[in-house]
Amino acid sequence: MKFAYYPGCSAQSTCKELNASLLVVAEKLGLELTEYASASCTGSREIRAVRPELFLALNARIMAMAERDNLPLMTVCNTCTLNFLDTQKRLEEDPEAKDRVNEVLKAEGLRYRGKCRVTHFLWMLLDDIGAERLRHMVVRPLKGLKLAAFYGCHIVRPPAHFQFFDSRNARSIETINSILGCESIDYSGRTECCGFHTAAANEKVAIKLTGRHIKSAKDGGAQAMVTPCPLCHTVLDTFQREMEREVKQKLNVPVLHLPQLVGLALGLAPEQLQLDRHMVPVALPL
Amino acid sequence: MHDSNEDRLNRLKEGDFITARICRLDPSIDKAPYFETYRVPYVKWMRVLDVLIHISEGLCVEYAHRWYCGVKKCGTCAVRVNGRETLSCWEPAQPDMVIEPLRHLPVVRDLIVDREPYERKVMELRPLLMRTQPYPGLPEYITDREMRAASYAMDCINCMACYSACPVLDLGTETNFSGPAPLVQLAQVALDPRDGLDRSSLIEHTASISECVSCYRCEEVCPAEIPIVSRVIEPLKALAFAISPANKKHQAAFLEIVRDRGRIDPSALVLKTQGLRALLSPVRALRLWMKGKISPSKTFLGWTIPGVEQVRRLFSAVKGA
């Protein structure tokens, strides 16, 4: 199974362990990945808001590379996923903008056609590998582990696009948890916001919002959390000390990247998955 | 298998009972809200509003809820059903419902909230068209293309479902964020090409638009299906940035880093955005560095992605916004 793989900025800086674990898990899953070293940032929320046409060009450029190689494009970041999908939708609705973007991409010999399938590691597990095959690949079922799935926003909203309907009904991570042999707990923060996109300017909002979600997971019996998004991970993991002061309770809830969780069940060693690189030490009852 | 509301309703026969737990509060008597449970006979295609009317006109005549048109136009009947904001006139009843008032507004009684704080915020944002050119008289020549940007916000029915759903407003007095609904009112004029008022300070400071977390909760509940994040909040941010980039330090820093390096270096972004304040937590920086989460050498030596010149070319080739 071949994919163009787009790690994004976080998985190559603050969450290097995500990129590292994805690469070893991909090998285990039999995925053949093509990476584009010259792929830029997708513009996150910032370029997207203040320079929308540049935002379209940055995203179309990366998708054009995958189209050139006739590969579906797989991400590991919620916000990047939404940016690609939004660009596709905008350029489909506005053929004039698509022509302008292609005019700019011409100099690099690229052409955006709008045919690239965009997917996320989470969706790929269920859509491409499939529940049955994944179940057969599990060599170390994660029995006894109680997990809280933290979806984040940009993989379940905005509604009415990209087959997102009602974020409350998101079940994909819980489905994967059960395939891997662990238990999922229910709690109030499942599809809530981590506040990452205001955190670089001021972490106050992120700390106040997300502290409640981790507390709710902990009170619900979670031994760890798992997220498909490095941005959520950054907030959940690196600000947890500050959140403890906010909720006036010891939290100490380890937060796993989804590929790390899958990797554990596929028999990979914690060192290969770089579980030691988190701010909250990962001690799992396995 | 997923058991949808439609499936559950289909199993109900006319005359079966549905259960509604309604939130009650009379602030002049009660110290805290409490719940009462009523059983209401199901009628096919019953709406939440029909359940509320059945309760207030028979089972509990002092129960207060507000509604007027009953057809998704007036925006007065928004409530929360099982934790989700919705118009009671447009939402199918569910076999088991918890019905509560909107959040972030004081309760007058039961399901009725006081709209005054919201209306005050709207007025602070001066949502009136301020022309630079004199009004040319009727008919005024203006095309749908010119009005497109403002048109999305014009679908608003003022129901305040988004105002209740916004997680940032949970922070109460600790945030200055106006919330989505007032910004929708502002966008109706700010994105109108005939408007000439410099609204950058209103957007940036009065509305504190930078505190929007881009979670799309507002879009998820909007009964008018307004793309509030992408067609209201982001264009307003772009407007404020175009007028005074200096006020949007974070966005300016983000653009600069991606242009120079091709990718975001989070430490560089935090340093540029927060300035010296970022250096106030050296212990934290040390912990991050020890876990390999920040890389001072990359940050200070200006590391770039291979082929960054192609990214820089896009920055100069794509004109304007």
Chai-1 contact restraints between the chains, C-beta under 6 A:
chainA,res_idxA,chainB,res_idxB,connection_type,confidence,min_distance_angstrom,max_distance_angstrom,comment,restraint_id
A,C9,B,R263,contact,1.0,0.0,6.0,A-B,restraint_1
A,C9,B,I264,contact,1.0,0.0,6.0,A-B,restraint_2
A,S13,B,P266,contact,1.0,0.0,6.0,A-B,restraint_3
A,T14,B,P266,contact,1.0,0.0,6.0,A-B,restraint_4
A,T14,B,K293,contact,1.0,0.0,6.0,A-B,restraint_5
A,A37,B,P306,contact,1.0,0.0,6.0,A-B,restraint_6
A,S38,B,P306,contact,1.0,0.0,6.0,A-B,restraint_7
A,S38,B,G307,contact,1.0,0.0,6.0,A-B,restraint_8
A,S40,B,G262,contact,1.0,0.0,6.0,A-B,restraint_9
A,S40,B,V311,contact,1.0,0.0,6.0,A-B,restraint_10
A,C41,B,V258,contact,1.0,0.0,6.0,A-B,restraint_11
A,C41,B,R263,contact,1.0,0.0,6.0,A-B,restraint_12
A,C41,B,I264,contact,1.0,0.0,6.0,A-B,restraint_13
A,R45,B,S214,contact,1.0,0.0,6.0,A-B,restraint_14
A,E46,B,Q251,contact,1.0,0.0,6.0,A-B,restraint_15
A,E46,B,F254,contact,1.0,0.0,6.0,A-B,restraint_16
A,A49,B,E234,contact,1.0,0.0,6.0,A-B,restraint_17
A,A49,B,K237,contact,1.0,0.0,6.0,A-B,restraint_18
A,A49,B,A238,contact,1.0,0.0,6.0,A-B,restraint_19
A,V50,B,A238,contact,1.0,0.0,6.0,A-B,restraint_20
A,V50,B,F241,contact,1.0,0.0,6.0,A-B,restraint_21
A,V50,B,Q251,contact,1.0,0.0,6.0,A-B,restraint_22
A,R51,B,A321,contact,1.0,0.0,6.0,A-B,restraint_23
A,E53,B,V318,contact,1.0,0.0,6.0,A-B,restraint_24
A,L54,B,V318,contact,1.0,0.0,6.0,A-B,restraint_25
A,A57,B,L314,contact,1.0,0.0,6.0,A-B,restraint_26
A,A57,B,V318,contact,1.0,0.0,6.0,A-B,restraint_27
A,V104,B,A317,contact,1.0,0.0,6.0,A-B,restraint_28
A,V104,B,V318,contact,1.0,0.0,6.0,A-B,restraint_29
A,E108,B,Q310,contact,1.0,0.0,6.0,A-B,restraint_30
A,C153,B,C215,contact,1.0,0.0,6.0,A-B,restraint_31
A,C153,B,Y216,contact,1.0,0.0,6.0,A-B,restraint_32
A,R157,B,Y216,contact,1.0,0.0,6.0,A-B,restraint_33
A,R157,B,E220,contact,1.0,0.0,6.0,A-B,restraint_34
A,P158,B,Y216,contact,1.0,0.0,6.0,A-B,restraint_35
A,P158,B,E219,contact,1.0,0.0,6.0,A-B,restraint_36
A,P159,B,E220,contact,1.0,0.0,6.0,A-B,restraint_37
A,C193,B,P167,contact,1.0,0.0,6.0,A-B,restraint_38
A,C193,B,V213,contact,1.0,0.0,6.0,A-B,restraint_39
A,C193,B,C215,contact,1.0,0.0,6.0,A-B,restraint_40
A,G195,B,V213,contact,1.0,0.0,6.0,A-B,restraint_41
A,H197,B,V213,contact,1.0,0.0,6.0,A-B,restraint_42
A,H197,B,S214,contact,1.0,0.0,6.0,A-B,restraint_43
A,T198,B,E211,contact,1.0,0.0,6.0,A-B,restraint_44
A,T198,B,V213,contact,1.0,0.0,6.0,A-B,restraint_45
A,A200,B,L269,contact,1.0,0.0,6.0,A-B,restraint_46
A,A200,B,V270,contact,1.0,0.0,6.0,A-B,restraint_47
A,A200,B,T273,contact,1.0,0.0,6.0,A-B,restraint_48
A,A201,B,H250,contact,1.0,0.0,6.0,A-B,restraint_49
A,A201,B,T273,contact,1.0,0.0,6.0,A-B,restraint_50
A,V205,B,E211,contact,1.0,0.0,6.0,A-B,restraint_51
A,K208,B,L171,contact,1.0,0.0,6.0,A-B,restraint_52
A,L209,B,P167,contact,1.0,0.0,6.0,A-B,restraint_53
A,R277,B,K291,contact,1.0,0.0,6.0,A-B,restraint_54
A,R277,B,G292,contact,1.0,0.0,6.0,A-B,restraint_55
